[in-house]
Amino acid sequence: MERMPKRQRHQQLSQYIDENPFITDRELTRLLKVSIQTIRLDRMELGIPELRERMKLMAERSYDSVKSLPLHEVIGEIVDLELDKSGISIFEIREEHVFSRTSIARGHHVFAQANSLAVAVINDAIALTVTADIRFVRPVRLGEKCIAKAYVRSISGERSKSKVELFTYVGDEMVFQGNFVIFRSAGNSEDKGGEDHANRD
């Protein structure tokens, strides 16, 4: 197979990372059909940091604060949040999250990341999951990074309920999908000072 010219490969690599900042070097090797050493050299030449640094930079960006539950109760690391609009979190599957025989993640961990992000994106001090219509698209395995993306699709009933659509990806492959209905208190969350937090798993 004829190799892609270096300049073209650099353009493609930059485009992939612009479209998905969470893409791994290993995924880039598969897409560009070169060695992982080549990908690392290309990133260095282009001044693109490794995934861990890119995640750190995103986490340091200014974004809205979670109101609906304490930050330490969110499953995964929130790297982007716009209340009542959208949010992104990352959750790495480790030994304690998988079945020992298969190294496949237990489903409740994948769901917990999704559910907590669906609650975290709500702009209210009290938010509870009412219903969740979920689908596991494929098993998630040890070492994979789950990138959950939540979108608030509607707020109805005197602002007492919100519909949140959520997708979880590993690389560019969707592994989980969910539609959540989240109850929110009818009062003004700003008046509560964010002191009372509630969530239902």
DOBATOR-782326 format. One record per residue (C-alpha): chain; residue number from 1; residue in three letters; x, y, z. Coordinates in pm, 1 decimal. Example, Ala and Ser with C-alpha at 12.3 -4.5 7.8 and 13.67 -1.06 7.14 Angstrom:
<r><chain>A</chain><resi>1</resi><resn>ALA</resn><X>1230.0</X><Y>-450.0</Y><Z>780.0</Z></r>
<r><chain>A</chain><resi>2</resi><resn>SER</resn><X>1367.0</X><Y>-106.0</Y><Z>714.0</Z></r>
//
This chain:
<r><chain>A</chain><resi>1</resi><resn>MET</resn><X>0.0</X><Y>0.0</Y><Z>0.0</Z></r>
<r><chain>A</chain><resi>2</resi><resn>GLU</resn><X>137.6</X><Y>339.0</Y><Z>-101.2</Z></r>
<r><chain>A</chain><resi>3</resi><resn>ARG</resn><X>206.3</X><Y>562.7</Y><Z>195.9</Z></r>
<r><chain>A</chain><resi>4</resi><resn>MET</resn><X>35.4</X><Y>898.6</Y><Z>227.0</Z></r>
<r><chain>A</chain><resi>5</resi><resn>PRO</resn><X>270.0</X><Y>1196.5</Y><Z>170.0</Z></r>
<r><chain>A</chain><resi>6</resi><resn>LYS</resn><X>386.9</X><Y>1348.8</Y><Z>497.1</Z></r>
<r><chain>A</chain><resi>7</resi><resn>ARG</resn><X>222.4</X><Y>1686.1</Y><Z>440.5</Z></r>
<r><chain>A</chain><resi>8</resi><resn>GLN</resn><X>-110.6</X><Y>1522.5</Y><Z>363.6</Z></r>
<r><chain>A</chain><resi>9</resi><resn>ARG</resn><X>-74.7</X><Y>1294.8</Y><Z>666.6</Z></r>
<r><chain>A</chain><resi>10</resi><resn>HIS</resn><X>-10.5</X><Y>1596.7</Y><Z>888.9</Z></r>
<r><chain>A</chain><resi>11</resi><resn>GLN</resn><X>-323.7</X><Y>1764.2</Y><Z>755.4</Z></r>
<r><chain>A</chain><resi>12</resi><resn>GLN</resn><X>-529.7</X><Y>1451.9</Y><Z>818.0</Z></r>
<r><chain>A</chain><resi>13</resi><resn>LEU</resn><X>-387.4</X><Y>1406.8</Y><Z>1168.3</Z></r>
<r><chain>A</chain><resi>14</resi><resn>SER</resn><X>-467.8</X><Y>1767.5</Y><Z>1260.9</Z></r>
<r><chain>A</chain><resi>15</resi><resn>GLN</resn><X>-819.1</X><Y>1730.1</Y><Z>1124.3</Z></r>
<r><chain>A</chain><resi>16</resi><resn>TYR</resn><X>-885.1</X><Y>1410.5</Y><Z>1321.0</Z></r>
<r><chain>A</chain><resi>17</resi><resn>ILE</resn><X>-768.2</X><Y>1573.5</Y><Z>1644.5</Z></r>
<r><chain>A</chain><resi>18</resi><resn>ASP</resn><X>-967.9</X><Y>1892.9</Y><Z>1577.5</Z></r>
<r><chain>A</chain><resi>19</resi><resn>GLU</resn><X>-1281.6</X><Y>1683.7</Y><Z>1525.2</Z></r>
<r><chain>A</chain><resi>20</resi><resn>ASN</resn><X>-1215.0</X><Y>1461.0</Y><Z>1827.4</Z></r>
<r><chain>A</chain><resi>21</resi><resn>PRO</resn><X>-963.6</X><Y>1595.2</Y><Z>2083.5</Z></r>
<r><chain>A</chain><resi>22</resi><resn>PHE</resn><X>-997.2</X><Y>1268.4</Y><Z>2277.4</Z></r>
<r><chain>A</chain><resi>23</resi><resn>ILE</resn><X>-871.1</X><Y>1044.7</Y><Z>1997.9</Z></r>
<r><chain>A</chain><resi>24</resi><resn>THR</resn><X>-579.0</X><Y>824.0</Y><Z>2101.4</Z></r>
<r><chain>A</chain><resi>25</resi><resn>ASP</resn><X>-247.9</X><Y>773.2</Y><Z>1921.2</Z></r>
<r><chain>A</chain><resi>26</resi><resn>ARG</resn><X>-343.5</X><Y>409.6</Y><Z>1869.7</Z></r>
<r><chain>A</chain><resi>27</resi><resn>GLU</resn><X>-667.0</X><Y>508.5</Y><Z>1697.1</Z></r>
<r><chain>A</chain><resi>28</resi><resn>LEU</resn><X>-470.2</X><Y>749.3</Y><Z>1477.9</Z></r>
<r><chain>A</chain><resi>29</resi><resn>THR</resn><X>-235.4</X><Y>468.4</Y><Z>1373.1</Z></r>
<r><chain>A</chain><resi>30</resi><resn>ARG</resn><X>-536.5</X><Y>269.6</Y><Z>1253.7</Z></r>
<r><chain>A</chain><resi>31</resi><resn>LEU</resn><X>-683.9</X><Y>564.0</Y><Z>1062.1</Z></r>
<r><chain>A</chain><resi>32</resi><resn>LEU</resn><X>-356.8</X><Y>680.0</Y><Z>903.4</Z></r>
<r><chain>A</chain><resi>33</resi><resn>LYS</resn><X>-202.0</X><Y>332.2</Y><Z>866.1</Z></r>
<r><chain>A</chain><resi>34</resi><resn>VAL</resn><X>137.0</X><Y>423.7</Y><Z>1014.1</Z></r>
<r><chain>A</chain><resi>35</resi><resn>SER</resn><X>326.5</X><Y>318.9</Y><Z>1325.9</Z></r>
<r><chain>A</chain><resi>36</resi><resn>ILE</resn><X>261.4</X><Y>470.1</Y><Z>1666.6</Z></r>
<r><chain>A</chain><resi>37</resi><resn>GLN</resn><X>615.7</X><Y>613.2</Y><Z>1660.8</Z></r>
<r><chain>A</chain><resi>38</resi><resn>THR</resn><X>530.0</X><Y>800.7</Y><Z>1339.0</Z></r>
<r><chain>A</chain><resi>39</resi><resn>ILE</resn><X>214.8</X><Y>942.0</Y><Z>1498.0</Z></r>
<r><chain>A</chain><resi>40</resi><resn>ARG</resn><X>413.1</X><Y>1064.2</Y><Z>1800.0</Z></r>
<r><chain>A</chain><resi>41</resi><resn>LEU</resn><X>676.0</X><Y>1226.2</Y><Z>1578.5</Z></r>
<r><chain>A</chain><resi>42</resi><resn>ASP</resn><X>406.1</X><Y>1389.7</Y><Z>1366.4</Z></r>
<r><chain>A</chain><resi>43</resi><resn>ARG</resn><X>238.4</X><Y>1533.4</Y><Z>1675.9</Z></r>
<r><chain>A</chain><resi>44</resi><resn>MET</resn><X>570.0</X><Y>1669.7</Y><Z>1802.3</Z></r>
<r><chain>A</chain><resi>45</resi><resn>GLU</resn><X>640.6</X><Y>1836.3</Y><Z>1466.8</Z></r>
<r><chain>A</chain><resi>46</resi><resn>LEU</resn><X>292.2</X><Y>1989.0</Y><Z>1465.2</Z></r>
<r><chain>A</chain><resi>47</resi><resn>GLY</resn><X>313.5</X><Y>2096.4</Y><Z>1830.2</Z></r>
<r><chain>A</chain><resi>48</resi><resn>ILE</resn><X>8.9</X><Y>1886.8</Y><Z>1927.3</Z></r>
<r><chain>A</chain><resi>49</resi><resn>PRO</resn><X>28.1</X><Y>1756.2</Y><Z>2286.9</Z></r>
<r><chain>A</chain><resi>50</resi><resn>GLU</resn><X>-46.0</X><Y>1396.5</Y><Z>2381.7</Z></r>
<r><chain>A</chain><resi>51</resi><resn>LEU</resn><X>-396.0</X><Y>1291.3</Y><Z>2482.9</Z></r>
<r><chain>A</chain><resi>52</resi><resn>ARG</resn><X>-337.9</X><Y>1332.7</Y><Z>2857.5</Z></r>
<r><chain>A</chain><resi>53</resi><resn>GLU</resn><X>-222.0</X><Y>1692.6</Y><Z>2808.8</Z></r>
<r><chain>A</chain><resi>54</resi><resn>ARG</resn><X>-511.5</X><Y>1768.7</Y><Z>2573.5</Z></r>
<r><chain>A</chain><resi>55</resi><resn>MET</resn><X>-754.5</X><Y>1637.6</Y><Z>2836.3</Z></r>
<r><chain>A</chain><resi>56</resi><resn>LYS</resn><X>-586.4</X><Y>1848.2</Y><Z>3103.8</Z></r>
<r><chain>A</chain><resi>57</resi><resn>LEU</resn><X>-610.4</X><Y>2160.9</Y><Z>2888.6</Z></r>
<r><chain>A</chain><resi>58</resi><resn>MET</resn><X>-980.1</X><Y>2098.8</Y><Z>2827.3</Z></r>
<r><chain>A</chain><resi>59</resi><resn>ALA</resn><X>-1042.7</X><Y>2040.0</Y><Z>3197.0</Z></r>
<r><chain>A</chain><resi>60</resi><resn>GLU</resn><X>-875.3</X><Y>2373.3</Y><Z>3276.4</Z></r>
<r><chain>A</chain><resi>61</resi><resn>ARG</resn><X>-1099.9</X><Y>2561.6</Y><Z>3037.5</Z></r>
<r><chain>A</chain><resi>62</resi><resn>SER</resn><X>-1368.7</X><Y>2779.6</Y><Z>3188.8</Z></r>
<r><chain>A</chain><resi>63</resi><resn>TYR</resn><X>-1704.2</X><Y>2602.7</Y><Z>3205.3</Z></r>
<r><chain>A</chain><resi>64</resi><resn>ASP</resn><X>-2020.6</X><Y>2616.7</Y><Z>3413.2</Z></r>
<r><chain>A</chain><resi>65</resi><resn>SER</resn><X>-2016.4</X><Y>2467.4</Y><Z>3763.0</Z></r>
<r><chain>A</chain><resi>66</resi><resn>VAL</resn><X>-2225.4</X><Y>2160.8</Y><Z>3841.2</Z></r>
<r><chain>A</chain><resi>67</resi><resn>LYS</resn><X>-2528.3</X><Y>2255.5</Y><Z>4054.4</Z></r>
<r><chain>A</chain><resi>68</resi><resn>SER</resn><X>-2733.9</X><Y>1937.1</Y><Z>4077.5</Z></r>
<r><chain>A</chain><resi>69</resi><resn>LEU</resn><X>-2486.5</X><Y>1717.9</Y><Z>4269.9</Z></r>
<r><chain>A</chain><resi>70</resi><resn>PRO</resn><X>-2143.2</X><Y>1743.6</Y><Z>4431.9</Z></r>
<r><chain>A</chain><resi>71</resi><resn>LEU</resn><X>-1863.3</X><Y>1722.1</Y><Z>4176.1</Z></r>
<r><chain>A</chain><resi>72</resi><resn>HIS</resn><X>-1709.8</X><Y>1417.5</Y><Z>4345.3</Z></r>
<r><chain>A</chain><resi>73</resi><resn>GLU</resn><X>-2035.1</X><Y>1227.6</Y><Z>4282.8</Z></r>
<r><chain>A</chain><resi>74</resi><resn>VAL</resn><X>-2005.4</X><Y>1268.3</Y><Z>3906.8</Z></r>
<r><chain>A</chain><resi>75</resi><resn>ILE</resn><X>-1880.5</X><Y>943.2</Y><Z>3752.4</Z></r>
<r><chain>A</chain><resi>76</resi><resn>GLY</resn><X>-1598.9</X><Y>1041.5</Y><Z>3519.4</Z></r>
<r><chain>A</chain><resi>77</resi><resn>GLU</resn><X>-1419.7</X><Y>1371.1</Y><Z>3470.9</Z></r>
<r><chain>A</chain><resi>78</resi><resn>ILE</resn><X>-1623.5</X><Y>1660.5</Y><Z>3331.9</Z></r>
<r><chain>A</chain><resi>79</resi><resn>VAL</resn><X>-1423.0</X><Y>1843.9</Y><Z>3068.1</Z></r>
<r><chain>A</chain><resi>80</resi><resn>ASP</resn><X>-1696.3</X><Y>2065.5</Y><Z>2924.8</Z></r>
<r><chain>A</chain><resi>81</resi><resn>LEU</resn><X>-2029.4</X><Y>2183.8</Y><Z>3066.7</Z></r>
<r><chain>A</chain><resi>82</resi><resn>GLU</resn><X>-2288.7</X><Y>2437.4</Y><Z>2957.7</Z></r>
<r><chain>A</chain><resi>83</resi><resn>LEU</resn><X>-2583.2</X><Y>2407.5</Y><Z>3194.7</Z></r>
<r><chain>A</chain><resi>84</resi><resn>ASP</resn><X>-2918.8</X><Y>2323.8</Y><Z>3034.3</Z></r>
<r><chain>A</chain><resi>85</resi><resn>LYS</resn><X>-2739.8</X><Y>2279.6</Y><Z>2701.4</Z></r>
<r><chain>A</chain><resi>86</resi><resn>SER</resn><X>-2461.2</X><Y>2020.9</Y><Z>2685.7</Z></r>
<r><chain>A</chain><resi>87</resi><resn>GLY</resn><X>-2177.3</X><Y>1848.4</Y><Z>2868.3</Z></r>
<r><chain>A</chain><resi>88</resi><resn>ILE</resn><X>-1886.8</X><Y>1608.9</Y><Z>2812.2</Z></r>
<r><chain>A</chain><resi>89</resi><resn>SER</resn><X>-1720.7</X><Y>1369.5</Y><Z>3055.4</Z></r>
<r><chain>A</chain><resi>90</resi><resn>ILE</resn><X>-1442.5</X><Y>1109.8</Y><Z>3028.2</Z></r>
<r><chain>A</chain><resi>91</resi><resn>PHE</resn><X>-1431.6</X><Y>781.9</Y><Z>3218.7</Z></r>
<r><chain>A</chain><resi>92</resi><resn>GLU</resn><X>-1144.8</X><Y>534.4</Y><Z>3188.4</Z></r>
<r><chain>A</chain><resi>93</resi><resn>ILE</resn><X>-1229.1</X><Y>167.0</Y><Z>3238.2</Z></r>
<r><chain>A</chain><resi>94</resi><resn>ARG</resn><X>-994.4</X><Y>19.8</Y><Z>3499.1</Z></r>
<r><chain>A</chain><resi>95</resi><resn>GLU</resn><X>-950.2</X><Y>-317.8</Y><Z>3668.0</Z></r>
<r><chain>A</chain><resi>96</resi><resn>GLU</resn><X>-1214.6</X><Y>-246.2</Y><Z>3931.3</Z></r>
<r><chain>A</chain><resi>97</resi><resn>HIS</resn><X>-1477.2</X><Y>-174.9</Y><Z>3663.2</Z></r>
<r><chain>A</chain><resi>98</resi><resn>VAL</resn><X>-1451.8</X><Y>-501.7</Y><Z>3466.8</Z></r>
<r><chain>A</chain><resi>99</resi><resn>PHE</resn><X>-1539.5</X><Y>-868.8</Y><Z>3497.3</Z></r>
<r><chain>A</chain><resi>100</resi><resn>SER</resn><X>-1217.2</X><Y>-1052.1</Y><Z>3582.0</Z></r>
<r><chain>A</chain><resi>101</resi><resn>ARG</resn><X>-1268.6</X><Y>-1332.8</Y><Z>3329.8</Z></r>
<r><chain>A</chain><resi>102</resi><resn>THR</resn><X>-1348.2</X><Y>-1121.8</Y><Z>3025.8</Z></r>
<r><chain>A</chain><resi>103</resi><resn>SER</resn><X>-1203.1</X><Y>-773.6</Y><Z>3102.5</Z></r>
<r><chain>A</chain><resi>104</resi><resn>ILE</resn><X>-1537.3</X><Y>-633.6</Y><Z>2986.5</Z></r>
<r><chain>A</chain><resi>105</resi><resn>ALA</resn><X>-1679.3</X><Y>-339.6</Y><Z>3180.5</Z></r>
<r><chain>A</chain><resi>106</resi><resn>ARG</resn><X>-1978.4</X><Y>-402.4</Y><Z>3403.0</Z></r>
<r><chain>A</chain><resi>107</resi><resn>GLY</resn><X>-2273.5</X><Y>-225.0</Y><Z>3245.4</Z></r>
<r><chain>A</chain><resi>108</resi><resn>HIS</resn><X>-2368.0</X><Y>-29.1</Y><Z>3556.1</Z></r>
<r><chain>A</chain><resi>109</resi><resn>HIS</resn><X>-2040.6</X><Y>166.5</Y><Z>3539.2</Z></r>
<r><chain>A</chain><resi>110</resi><resn>VAL</resn><X>-2108.3</X><Y>278.8</Y><Z>3181.5</Z></r>
<r><chain>A</chain><resi>111</resi><resn>PHE</resn><X>-2464.4</X><Y>368.3</Y><Z>3280.1</Z></r>
<r><chain>A</chain><resi>112</resi><resn>ALA</resn><X>-2347.3</X><Y>553.5</Y><Z>3592.3</Z></r>
<r><chain>A</chain><resi>113</resi><resn>GLN</resn><X>-2123.6</X><Y>781.1</Y><Z>3385.2</Z></r>
<r><chain>A</chain><resi>114</resi><resn>ALA</resn><X>-2412.5</X><Y>858.3</Y><Z>3151.6</Z></r>
<r><chain>A</chain><resi>115</resi><resn>ASN</resn><X>-2670.7</X><Y>906.9</Y><Z>3426.2</Z></r>
<r><chain>A</chain><resi>116</resi><resn>SER</resn><X>-2452.8</X><Y>1134.8</Y><Z>3637.5</Z></r>
<r><chain>A</chain><resi>117</resi><resn>LEU</resn><X>-2368.1</X><Y>1353.2</Y><Z>3336.1</Z></r>
<r><chain>A</chain><resi>118</resi><resn>ALA</resn><X>-2737.9</X><Y>1372.4</Y><Z>3240.3</Z></r>
<r><chain>A</chain><resi>119</resi><resn>VAL</resn><X>-2807.0</X><Y>1501.5</Y><Z>3593.7</Z></r>
<r><chain>A</chain><resi>120</resi><resn>ALA</resn><X>-2498.6</X><Y>1726.9</Y><Z>3605.9</Z></r>
<r><chain>A</chain><resi>121</resi><resn>VAL</resn><X>-2600.4</X><Y>1916.7</Y><Z>3292.6</Z></r>
<r><chain>A</chain><resi>122</resi><resn>ILE</resn><X>-2923.4</X><Y>2034.2</Y><Z>3460.7</Z></r>
<r><chain>A</chain><resi>123</resi><resn>ASN</resn><X>-2921.8</X><Y>2394.8</Y><Z>3583.8</Z></r>
<r><chain>A</chain><resi>124</resi><resn>ASP</resn><X>-3090.7</X><Y>2328.8</Y><Z>3916.7</Z></r>
<r><chain>A</chain><resi>125</resi><resn>ALA</resn><X>-2987.3</X><Y>2239.6</Y><Z>4271.0</Z></r>
<r><chain>A</chain><resi>126</resi><resn>ILE</resn><X>-3225.6</X><Y>1940.6</Y><Z>4272.2</Z></r>
<r><chain>A</chain><resi>127</resi><resn>ALA</resn><X>-3229.8</X><Y>1701.5</Y><Z>3978.5</Z></r>
<r><chain>A</chain><resi>128</resi><resn>LEU</resn><X>-3348.1</X><Y>1338.6</Y><Z>3979.0</Z></r>
<r><chain>A</chain><resi>129</resi><resn>THR</resn><X>-3360.6</X><Y>1077.4</Y><Z>3705.1</Z></r>
<r><chain>A</chain><resi>130</resi><resn>VAL</resn><X>-3725.3</X><Y>988.2</Y><Z>3636.7</Z></r>
<r><chain>A</chain><resi>131</resi><resn>THR</resn><X>-3685.3</X><Y>749.5</Y><Z>3342.6</Z></r>
<r><chain>A</chain><resi>132</resi><resn>ALA</resn><X>-3399.4</X><Y>624.4</Y><Z>3129.1</Z></r>
<r><chain>A</chain><resi>133</resi><resn>ASP</resn><X>-3435.5</X><Y>453.8</Y><Z>2791.5</Z></r>
<r><chain>A</chain><resi>134</resi><resn>ILE</resn><X>-3088.8</X><Y>308.1</Y><Z>2731.0</Z></r>
<r><chain>A</chain><resi>135</resi><resn>ARG</resn><X>-2907.5</X><Y>88.9</Y><Z>2480.0</Z></r>
<r><chain>A</chain><resi>136</resi><resn>PHE</resn><X>-2566.8</X><Y>-74.8</Y><Z>2514.0</Z></r>
<r><chain>A</chain><resi>137</resi><resn>VAL</resn><X>-2429.9</X><Y>-77.1</Y><Z>2158.7</Z></r>
<r><chain>A</chain><resi>138</resi><resn>ARG</resn><X>-2118.4</X><Y>-283.9</Y><Z>2224.5</Z></r>
<r><chain>A</chain><resi>139</resi><resn>PRO</resn><X>-1915.5</X><Y>-404.6</Y><Z>2525.4</Z></r>
<r><chain>A</chain><resi>140</resi><resn>VAL</resn><X>-1654.5</X><Y>-168.0</Y><Z>2666.5</Z></r>
<r><chain>A</chain><resi>141</resi><resn>ARG</resn><X>-1320.7</X><Y>-319.8</Y><Z>2762.8</Z></r>
<r><chain>A</chain><resi>142</resi><resn>LEU</resn><X>-1041.2</X><Y>-265.4</Y><Z>3011.8</Z></r>
<r><chain>A</chain><resi>143</resi><resn>GLY</resn><X>-827.6</X><Y>39.7</Y><Z>2929.6</Z></r>
<r><chain>A</chain><resi>144</resi><resn>GLU</resn><X>-1080.6</X><Y>205.0</Y><Z>2699.1</Z></r>
<r><chain>A</chain><resi>145</resi><resn>LYS</resn><X>-1181.7</X><Y>567.4</Y><Z>2758.1</Z></r>
<r><chain>A</chain><resi>146</resi><resn>CYS</resn><X>-1554.5</X><Y>636.3</Y><Z>2751.4</Z></r>
<r><chain>A</chain><resi>147</resi><resn>ILE</resn><X>-1641.9</X><Y>983.6</Y><Z>2624.7</Z></r>
<r><chain>A</chain><resi>148</resi><resn>ALA</resn><X>-1999.8</X><Y>1073.0</Y><Z>2720.4</Z></r>
<r><chain>A</chain><resi>149</resi><resn>LYS</resn><X>-2174.3</X><Y>1364.8</Y><Z>2549.2</Z></r>
<r><chain>A</chain><resi>150</resi><resn>ALA</resn><X>-2505.2</X><Y>1493.2</Y><Z>2687.5</Z></r>
<r><chain>A</chain><resi>151</resi><resn>TYR</resn><X>-2749.0</X><Y>1729.0</Y><Z>2515.0</Z></r>
<r><chain>A</chain><resi>152</resi><resn>VAL</resn><X>-3052.2</X><Y>1890.4</Y><Z>2679.8</Z></r>
<r><chain>A</chain><resi>153</resi><resn>ARG</resn><X>-3325.0</X><Y>1855.5</Y><Z>2417.5</Z></r>
<r><chain>A</chain><resi>154</resi><resn>SER</resn><X>-3621.8</X><Y>2012.5</Y><Z>2600.2</Z></r>
<r><chain>A</chain><resi>155</resi><resn>ILE</resn><X>-3738.2</X><Y>2172.5</Y><Z>2924.3</Z></r>
<r><chain>A</chain><resi>156</resi><resn>SER</resn><X>-4110.3</X><Y>2140.4</Y><Z>2991.0</Z></r>
<r><chain>A</chain><resi>157</resi><resn>GLY</resn><X>-4388.2</X><Y>2153.1</Y><Z>3248.7</Z></r>
<r><chain>A</chain><resi>158</resi><resn>GLU</resn><X>-4303.7</X><Y>2486.7</Y><Z>3410.4</Z></r>
<r><chain>A</chain><resi>159</resi><resn>ARG</resn><X>-3938.0</X><Y>2384.4</Y><Z>3390.8</Z></r>
<r><chain>A</chain><resi>160</resi><resn>SER</resn><X>-4003.9</X><Y>2080.3</Y><Z>3610.8</Z></r>
<r><chain>A</chain><resi>161</resi><resn>LYS</resn><X>-3868.8</X><Y>1820.7</Y><Z>3364.8</Z></r>
<r><chain>A</chain><resi>162</resi><resn>SER</resn><X>-3590.1</X><Y>1807.4</Y><Z>3112.3</Z></r>
<r><chain>A</chain><resi>163</resi><resn>LYS</resn><X>-3516.8</X><Y>1556.6</Y><Z>2838.1</Z></r>
<r><chain>A</chain><resi>164</resi><resn>VAL</resn><X>-3148.5</X><Y>1474.5</Y><Z>2796.3</Z></r>
<r><chain>A</chain><resi>165</resi><resn>GLU</resn><X>-3006.9</X><Y>1275.3</Y><Z>2506.6</Z></r>
<r><chain>A</chain><resi>166</resi><resn>LEU</resn><X>-2671.8</X><Y>1112.3</Y><Z>2569.3</Z></r>
<r><chain>A</chain><resi>167</resi><resn>PHE</resn><X>-2414.9</X><Y>926.3</Y><Z>2359.6</Z></r>
<r><chain>A</chain><resi>168</resi><resn>THR</resn><X>-2101.4</X><Y>750.9</Y><Z>2484.7</Z></r>
<r><chain>A</chain><resi>169</resi><resn>TYR</resn><X>-1810.1</X><Y>687.4</Y><Z>2250.0</Z></r>
<r><chain>A</chain><resi>170</resi><resn>VAL</resn><X>-1483.5</X><Y>497.4</Y><Z>2256.0</Z></r>
<r><chain>A</chain><resi>171</resi><resn>GLY</resn><X>-1280.3</X><Y>678.9</Y><Z>1993.8</Z></r>
<r><chain>A</chain><resi>172</resi><resn>ASP</resn><X>-1522.8</X><Y>743.0</Y><Z>1708.7</Z></r>
<r><chain>A</chain><resi>173</resi><resn>GLU</resn><X>-1737.6</X><Y>435.9</Y><Z>1785.9</Z></r>
<r><chain>A</chain><resi>174</resi><resn>MET</resn><X>-2061.5</X><Y>476.0</Y><Z>1978.8</Z></r>
<r><chain>A</chain><resi>175</resi><resn>VAL</resn><X>-2088.2</X><Y>221.8</Y><Z>2263.3</Z></r>
<r><chain>A</chain><resi>176</resi><resn>PHE</resn><X>-2389.9</X><Y>349.3</Y><Z>2458.4</Z></r>
<r><chain>A</chain><resi>177</resi><resn>GLN</resn><X>-2698.0</X><Y>561.4</Y><Z>2394.2</Z></r>
<r><chain>A</chain><resi>178</resi><resn>GLY</resn><X>-2956.3</X><Y>691.0</Y><Z>2636.7</Z></r>
<r><chain>A</chain><resi>179</resi><resn>ASN</resn><X>-3258.8</X><Y>917.8</Y><Z>2661.0</Z></r>
<r><chain>A</chain><resi>180</resi><resn>PHE</resn><X>-3317.2</X><Y>1048.9</Y><Z>3012.3</Z></r>
<r><chain>A</chain><resi>181</resi><resn>VAL</resn><X>-3609.2</X><Y>1236.5</Y><Z>3165.3</Z></r>
<r><chain>A</chain><resi>182</resi><resn>ILE</resn><X>-3478.1</X><Y>1442.4</Y><Z>3456.7</Z></r>
<r><chain>A</chain><resi>183</resi><resn>PHE</resn><X>-3700.7</X><Y>1595.5</Y><Z>3724.2</Z></r>
<r><chain>A</chain><resi>184</resi><resn>ARG</resn><X>-3593.5</X><Y>1941.0</Y><Z>3836.8</Z></r>
<r><chain>A</chain><resi>185</resi><resn>SER</resn><X>-3734.1</X><Y>2153.2</Y><Z>4119.3</Z></r>
<r><chain>A</chain><resi>186</resi><resn>ALA</resn><X>-3983.7</X><Y>2412.1</Y><Z>4001.0</Z></r>
<r><chain>A</chain><resi>187</resi><resn>GLY</resn><X>-3828.5</X><Y>2687.4</Y><Z>4214.0</Z></r>
<r><chain>A</chain><resi>188</resi><resn>ASN</resn><X>-3543.0</X><Y>2913.1</Y><Z>4118.6</Z></r>
<r><chain>A</chain><resi>189</resi><resn>SER</resn><X>-3221.0</X><Y>2717.6</Y><Z>4166.2</Z></r>
<r><chain>A</chain><resi>190</resi><resn>GLU</resn><X>-3026.5</X><Y>3040.5</Y><Z>4215.2</Z></r>
<r><chain>A</chain><resi>191</resi><resn>ASP</resn><X>-3220.8</X><Y>3103.0</Y><Z>4539.7</Z></r>
<r><chain>A</chain><resi>192</resi><resn>LYS</resn><X>-3112.8</X><Y>2771.0</Y><Z>4685.4</Z></r>
<r><chain>A</chain><resi>193</resi><resn>GLY</resn><X>-2747.2</X><Y>2862.9</Y><Z>4679.1</Z></r>
<r><chain>A</chain><resi>194</resi><resn>GLY</resn><X>-2662.6</X><Y>2519.1</Y><Z>4549.3</Z></r>
<r><chain>A</chain><resi>195</resi><resn>GLU</resn><X>-2645.8</X><Y>2375.7</Y><Z>4903.8</Z></r>
<r><chain>A</chain><resi>196</resi><resn>ASP</resn><X>-2898.0</X><Y>2094.4</Y><Z>4860.9</Z></r>
<r><chain>A</chain><resi>197</resi><resn>HIS</resn><X>-2805.4</X><Y>1822.6</Y><Z>4616.3</Z></r>
<r><chain>A</chain><resi>198</resi><resn>ALA</resn><X>-2995.1</X><Y>1513.8</Y><Z>4517.9</Z></r>
<r><chain>A</chain><resi>199</resi><resn>ASN</resn><X>-2956.7</X><Y>1234.5</Y><Z>4267.5</Z></r>
<r><chain>A</chain><resi>200</resi><resn>ARG</resn><X>-3109.4</X><Y>897.3</Y><Z>4207.4</Z></r>
<r><chain>A</chain><resi>201</resi><resn>ASP</resn><X>-2905.0</X><Y>618.6</Y><Z>4047.7</Z></r>
//
